[in-house]
Amino acid sequence: MKRYDKVFKDEAVRLSDEIGPKKAAEQLGVAYHTLQDWRKRRTLHGDGAHVGSGRAYPSTEKTAREIELEREIGELRRANDILKDALGFFALDRKR
């Protein structure tokens, strides 16, 4: 399986916009369906679509909800650590 870098994929998609995907695929020696996948990923993920091996990554911008959930997860982890420490303290106390 041949792998293409980000620059090549971006240029191939740009070329396919100009002359059409079939002609671009023929000129570049890339399978038509591969070029179509790259075009679809660009549509779905924008600039973060083509990274090295070709895996699509979502946008790096976090929504307000994601930020709120990450904050809440941090608070819950800290509370969980406190409860674990308290459990250990009381368990030692009961053994005496």
Secondary structure, 3 states (H helix, E strand, C coil): CCCCCHHHHHHHHHHHHHHCHHHHHHHHCCCHHHHHHHHHHHHHHHHHCCECCCECCCCCCCCHHHHHHHHHHHHHHHHHHHHHHHHHHHHHHHHC
